[in-house]
Amino acid sequence: MGMIMNGRELADELQLEMIEEVKKMPVKPGLVVMIVGENPASQTYVKNKERAAEKIGINSKIERLPESITEKELLELIKKYNEDRVYHGILVQLPLPAHIDEEKVLLAIDAKKDVDGFHPLNIGKMMSGDAELIPCTPYGIMMLLKKYNVSLVGKHAVVVGRSNIVGKPMAHLLLQEDATVTITHSKTKDLKAITQQADVLVVAIGRGHFINSSHVKEGAVVIDVGMNRSPEGKLIGDVDFDDMLEKVSLITPVPKGVGPMTITMLMRQTIDNAKK
């Protein structure tokens, strides 16, 4: 039976270390989060970020902005926080309403304050092996793999999903740890034949219970990034956890897997920025 990789447990452990760290700092780390509109999933994420910041002792400010805000107004607000020395991290919660250009917004954030790690400059540094600020979900996954002593050297890692937020940066971080990496996506032919080769399988496709035990080989390590709702309203991953548990060596649950680690790495990067 597979061992469960408890992200909640590791997140709590890391956050306790951060609490002690922040107490000793001459400057209080500051994080501002901007959320546009009433997207329920985004509201939940922001609430969790606020809770974590409060627990650790980070000075956190939430800018709750109306759906009707113009792109120009949002860019002006970002400019204001770029120049505000009280805040060491700026995060704009995605997705944004259709009338706002996401790329323009991400570019407007000062790359040095981009604690979400999505600015093209930070992505470029990460891809060249000189990472400073890393997308938080892949960063959290790498910490989990390290905690559970998963060696990646020479292993075949398969990533299901090619988003800029998870899939692509994830593949590069695995590559930098000497794994052989395959990226698959919605257009991949015979997905199962590829996932069955994986020593480490990272699934971020956004479809509930899309991957099951027939997709993996015996003893694989499975990381589930998915957050979906079942028809009954239950929170489920992209992986059918119950079906998979007997076959794999390690697996992350949903919830209490990757999610808490994403928020923890956001806090980690805010603290590191304040230290700089």
C-alpha positions as CSV (number, residue, x, y, z in Angstrom):
1,M,0.0,0.0,0.0
2,G,1.3,3.5,-0.9
3,M,2.5,6.0,1.6
4,I,0.7,9.3,1.8
5,M,2.8,12.4,1.2
6,N,1.2,14.8,3.8
7,G,1.6,18.3,2.4
8,R,-0.3,19.8,5.3
9,E,2.1,18.3,7.8
10,L,5.2,19.6,6.0
11,A,3.6,23.0,5.5
12,D,2.9,23.3,9.3
13,E,6.5,22.2,10.0
14,L,8.0,24.9,7.7
15,Q,5.6,27.6,8.9
16,L,6.6,27.0,12.5
17,E,10.3,27.6,11.4
18,M,9.2,30.8,9.6
19,I,7.4,32.1,12.7
20,E,10.7,31.9,14.7
21,E,12.6,33.4,11.7
22,V,10.2,36.4,11.4
23,K,10.3,37.1,15.1
24,K,14.1,37.8,14.8
25,M,13.9,39.9,11.7
26,P,14.5,43.7,12.0
27,V,11.9,44.3,9.2
28,K,8.5,42.8,9.1
29,P,7.9,41.0,5.8
30,G,5.0,42.6,3.8
31,L,2.7,40.9,1.2
32,V,-0.1,42.6,-0.8
33,V,-2.6,40.4,-2.6
34,M,-5.0,41.8,-5.2
35,I,-8.1,40.0,-6.1
36,V,-10.5,41.2,-8.8
37,G,-14.2,40.1,-8.7
38,E,-15.9,37.3,-6.8
39,N,-14.5,34.1,-8.2
40,P,-15.3,31.6,-5.4
41,A,-12.1,29.5,-5.8
42,S,-10.0,32.7,-5.9
43,Q,-11.7,33.9,-2.7
44,T,-10.9,30.7,-0.9
45,Y,-7.2,30.8,-2.0
46,V,-6.9,34.4,-0.9
47,K,-8.5,33.6,2.5
48,N,-6.0,30.8,3.0
49,K,-3.1,33.0,2.1
50,E,-4.3,35.7,4.5
51,R,-4.6,33.1,7.3
52,A,-1.1,31.7,6.7
53,A,0.5,35.2,6.6
54,E,-1.3,36.1,9.9
55,K,0.0,32.9,11.6
56,I,3.6,33.5,10.5
57,G,3.6,37.2,11.3
58,I,3.8,38.6,7.8
59,N,2.2,42.0,7.3
60,S,-0.5,41.0,4.8
61,K,-2.9,43.3,2.9
62,I,-5.7,42.2,0.7
63,E,-7.0,44.5,-2.0
64,R,-10.5,43.3,-2.9
65,L,-11.3,45.0,-6.2
66,P,-14.5,45.1,-8.1
67,E,-15.0,43.1,-11.3
68,S,-15.6,46.5,-13.1
69,I,-12.1,47.9,-12.3
70,T,-10.3,49.0,-15.5
71,E,-7.0,47.6,-16.6
72,K,-5.5,51.1,-16.3
73,E,-6.7,51.4,-12.6
74,L,-5.2,47.9,-11.8
75,L,-1.9,48.8,-13.4
76,E,-1.8,52.1,-11.4
77,L,-2.4,50.2,-8.2
78,I,0.4,47.7,-9.0
79,K,2.8,50.7,-9.7
80,K,1.9,52.1,-6.3
81,Y,2.8,48.9,-4.5
82,N,6.0,48.5,-6.6
83,E,7.2,51.7,-5.1
84,D,6.0,51.0,-1.5
85,R,8.9,49.7,0.6
86,V,6.6,48.3,3.2
87,Y,5.6,45.4,0.9
88,H,8.2,42.9,-0.3
89,G,5.8,40.7,-2.2
90,I,3.0,41.5,-4.7
91,L,0.6,39.0,-5.9
92,V,-2.3,39.4,-8.3
93,Q,-4.7,36.5,-8.0
94,L,-5.5,34.8,-11.3
95,P,-7.7,34.4,-13.3
96,L,-8.6,38.0,-14.1
97,P,-11.8,39.2,-15.8
98,A,-11.7,39.0,-19.6
99,H,-11.3,42.8,-20.1
100,I,-7.9,42.8,-18.3
101,D,-4.8,41.6,-20.1
102,E,-3.2,39.0,-17.8
103,E,0.2,39.2,-19.5
104,K,0.3,43.0,-19.2
105,V,-0.6,42.8,-15.5
106,L,2.1,40.2,-14.7
107,L,4.7,42.3,-16.6
108,A,3.7,45.3,-14.6
109,I,4.7,43.7,-11.2
110,D,8.3,44.5,-10.2
111,A,10.1,41.3,-11.0
112,K,11.9,41.6,-7.6
113,K,8.5,41.6,-5.8
114,D,7.0,38.8,-7.9
115,V,6.7,36.3,-5.1
116,D,4.4,34.1,-7.3
117,G,7.3,33.6,-9.7
118,F,5.4,34.3,-12.9
119,H,7.2,37.3,-14.2
120,P,9.0,36.4,-17.5
121,L,12.3,37.5,-16.0
122,N,11.9,35.1,-13.1
123,I,10.8,32.3,-15.4
124,G,13.9,33.0,-17.6
125,K,16.2,32.8,-14.6
126,M,14.6,29.6,-13.4
127,M,15.0,28.0,-16.8
128,S,18.7,29.0,-17.0
129,G,19.3,27.3,-13.6
130,D,19.7,30.7,-11.8
131,A,16.3,30.8,-10.0
132,E,15.5,33.5,-7.6
133,L,11.7,33.5,-7.4
134,I,10.0,30.2,-8.5
135,P,6.3,29.5,-9.2
136,C,5.0,28.4,-5.8
137,T,3.2,25.1,-6.7
138,P,6.2,23.5,-8.5
139,Y,8.5,24.8,-5.7
140,G,6.2,23.2,-3.1
141,I,6.2,19.9,-5.0
142,M,10.0,19.9,-5.1
143,M,10.1,20.4,-1.3
144,L,7.7,17.5,-0.8
145,L,9.8,15.2,-3.0
146,K,12.9,16.2,-1.0
147,K,11.1,15.6,2.4
148,Y,10.1,12.1,1.3
149,N,13.6,11.3,0.0
150,V,12.5,10.8,-3.6
151,S,15.7,10.7,-5.7
152,L,15.1,12.1,-9.2
153,V,18.6,11.3,-10.7
154,G,18.1,9.3,-13.9
155,K,14.4,8.7,-13.1
156,H,11.7,9.1,-15.7
157,A,9.4,12.0,-14.6
158,V,6.1,12.5,-16.6
159,V,4.2,15.8,-16.2
160,V,0.5,15.7,-17.3
161,G,-0.4,19.3,-18.2
162,R,1.6,22.2,-19.8
163,S,0.3,25.3,-18.1
164,N,2.7,28.2,-17.4
165,I,1.7,28.0,-13.7
166,V,2.5,24.4,-13.1
167,G,3.3,22.1,-16.0
168,K,6.1,24.0,-17.8
169,P,8.0,25.2,-14.6
170,M,7.5,21.8,-13.0
171,A,9.2,20.1,-16.0
172,H,12.2,22.4,-15.7
173,L,12.7,21.9,-12.0
174,L,12.6,18.1,-12.4
175,L,15.1,18.4,-15.3
176,Q,17.5,20.4,-13.1
177,E,17.4,17.5,-10.6
178,D,18.7,15.2,-13.3
179,A,15.4,13.5,-14.1
180,T,14.5,12.6,-17.7
181,V,11.3,14.5,-18.3
182,T,8.3,14.0,-20.6
183,I,5.5,16.6,-20.8
184,T,2.1,15.4,-21.9
185,H,-1.1,17.3,-22.5
186,S,-4.6,17.2,-24.0
187,K,-3.3,16.6,-27.5
188,T,-0.9,13.7,-26.5
189,K,-1.7,10.5,-28.3
190,D,-1.9,7.3,-26.2
191,L,-1.4,9.1,-22.9
192,K,-1.6,5.9,-20.9
193,A,1.4,4.4,-22.7
194,I,3.5,7.3,-21.5
195,T,2.3,7.7,-18.0
196,Q,2.8,3.9,-17.4
197,Q,6.6,4.6,-17.9
198,A,6.7,7.2,-15.2
199,D,8.8,6.7,-12.0
200,V,7.4,10.1,-10.9
201,L,4.0,11.3,-12.3
202,V,2.9,14.9,-11.7
203,V,-0.7,15.5,-12.7
204,A,-2.0,19.0,-13.3
205,I,-4.7,18.7,-16.0
206,G,-7.8,20.1,-14.2
207,R,-10.1,17.1,-14.7
208,G,-11.5,15.2,-11.7
209,H,-10.3,11.6,-11.3
210,F,-8.9,11.6,-14.9
211,I,-5.9,9.5,-13.9
212,N,-6.4,6.0,-12.3
213,S,-4.4,2.9,-11.4
214,S,-4.4,1.8,-15.1
215,H,-2.3,4.8,-16.0
216,V,0.7,3.9,-13.6
217,K,3.2,1.3,-13.1
218,E,3.7,-0.5,-9.8
219,G,5.6,1.6,-7.2
220,A,5.4,4.9,-9.0
221,V,5.4,8.2,-7.1
222,V,2.2,10.3,-7.9
223,I,1.8,14.0,-7.3
224,D,-1.8,15.3,-7.7
225,V,-2.1,19.0,-8.3
226,G,-5.8,19.0,-9.3
227,M,-8.5,20.8,-7.3
228,N,-12.0,19.8,-8.7
229,R,-15.5,19.4,-7.3
230,S,-17.2,16.0,-7.8
231,P,-20.9,16.0,-8.8
232,E,-21.7,15.6,-5.0
233,G,-19.6,18.8,-4.3
234,K,-16.7,17.0,-2.7
235,L,-13.2,18.3,-3.3
236,I,-11.2,15.8,-5.5
237,G,-8.0,15.7,-7.4
238,D,-7.1,14.9,-11.0
239,V,-6.0,11.4,-9.7
240,D,-8.4,8.7,-8.4
241,F,-6.7,8.5,-5.0
242,D,-8.6,5.4,-3.6
243,D,-8.0,3.4,-6.8
244,M,-4.3,4.3,-7.0
245,L,-3.3,3.8,-3.3
246,E,-2.6,0.1,-3.5
247,K,-0.4,0.4,-6.6
248,V,1.9,3.3,-5.9
249,S,4.8,3.8,-3.5
250,L,4.0,7.5,-2.6
251,I,1.0,9.7,-3.4
252,T,-0.3,13.1,-2.4
253,P,-3.9,13.4,-1.2
254,V,-6.5,16.1,-2.2
255,P,-6.9,18.1,0.0
256,K,-3.9,18.3,2.4
257,G,-1.4,17.5,-0.4
258,V,0.1,20.1,-2.8
259,G,-2.3,23.0,-1.8
260,P,-0.8,23.8,1.6
261,M,2.7,23.7,0.1
262,T,1.9,26.3,-2.5
263,I,0.8,28.8,0.1
264,T,3.8,28.0,2.3
265,M,6.3,28.6,-0.5
266,L,4.6,32.0,-1.2
267,M,5.3,32.9,2.4
268,R,8.9,31.6,2.1
269,Q,9.6,33.8,-0.9
270,T,8.0,36.9,0.8
271,I,10.3,36.4,3.8
272,D,13.4,35.8,1.6
273,N,12.5,39.0,-0.3
274,A,12.3,41.0,3.0
275,K,15.7,39.7,3.9
276,K,17.2,40.9,0.6
